[in-house]
Amino acid sequence: MKVKLTVNGNVVPLNIFTQEIIGSVTVAMAESLRGIEREWQQISIEVERV
């Protein structure tokens, strides 16, 4: 699994352990939702401070 994190347009370097943690948590949250197919190719989350 490949995870990319950007903050304010800047890519934040992630080691393998951090990628696995973020990726696993994100996949678990997304796959627990109704209507999400298990055969997904990409999951994108955008968080904006308001």
CYANA upper distance limits for C-alpha pairs under 8 A (distance plus 0.5 A):
  1 MET  CA     19 GLN  CA      8.20
  1 MET  CA     20 GLU  CA      7.68
  1 MET  CA     23 GLY  CA      7.49
  2 LYS  CA     19 GLN  CA      7.31
  2 LYS  CA     23 GLY  CA      8.17
  3 VAL  CA     14 LEU  CA      8.45
  3 VAL  CA     19 GLN  CA      5.82
  3 VAL  CA     20 GLU  CA      8.34
  3 VAL  CA     22 ILE  CA      7.92
  3 VAL  CA     23 GLY  CA      6.75
  4 LYS  CA     11 VAL  CA      7.76
  4 LYS  CA     12 VAL  CA      8.03
  4 LYS  CA     13 PRO  CA      8.44
  4 LYS  CA     14 LEU  CA      8.10
  4 LYS  CA     19 GLN  CA      8.35
  5 LEU  CA     11 VAL  CA      6.36
  5 LEU  CA     12 VAL  CA      5.99
  5 LEU  CA     13 PRO  CA      8.03
  5 LEU  CA     14 LEU  CA      8.21
  6 THR  CA     10 ASN  CA      5.63
  6 THR  CA     11 VAL  CA      4.79
  6 THR  CA     12 VAL  CA      6.12
  7 VAL  CA     11 VAL  CA      7.03
  7 VAL  CA     12 VAL  CA      7.49
 14 LEU  CA     18 THR  CA      6.36
 14 LEU  CA     19 GLN  CA      6.56
 15 ASN  CA     19 GLN  CA      6.75
 16 ILE  CA     20 GLU  CA      6.66
 17 PHE  CA     21 ILE  CA      6.82
 18 THR  CA     22 ILE  CA      6.65
 19 GLN  CA     23 GLY  CA      6.26
 20 GLU  CA     24 SER  CA      6.27
 21 ILE  CA     25 VAL  CA      6.68
 22 ILE  CA     26 THR  CA      6.58
 23 GLY  CA     27 VAL  CA      6.54
 24 SER  CA     28 ALA  CA      6.59
 25 VAL  CA     29 MET  CA      6.72
 26 THR  CA     30 ALA  CA      6.63
 27 VAL  CA     31 GLU  CA      6.38
 27 VAL  CA     43 ILE  CA      8.36
 28 ALA  CA     32 SER  CA      6.67
 29 MET  CA     33 LEU  CA      7.49
 30 ALA  CA     36 ILE  CA      7.38
 31 GLU  CA     36 ILE  CA      6.32
 31 GLU  CA     37 GLU  CA      7.77
 31 GLU  CA     38 ARG  CA      7.17
 32 SER  CA     36 ILE  CA      8.29
 36 ILE  CA     40 TRP  CA      8.26
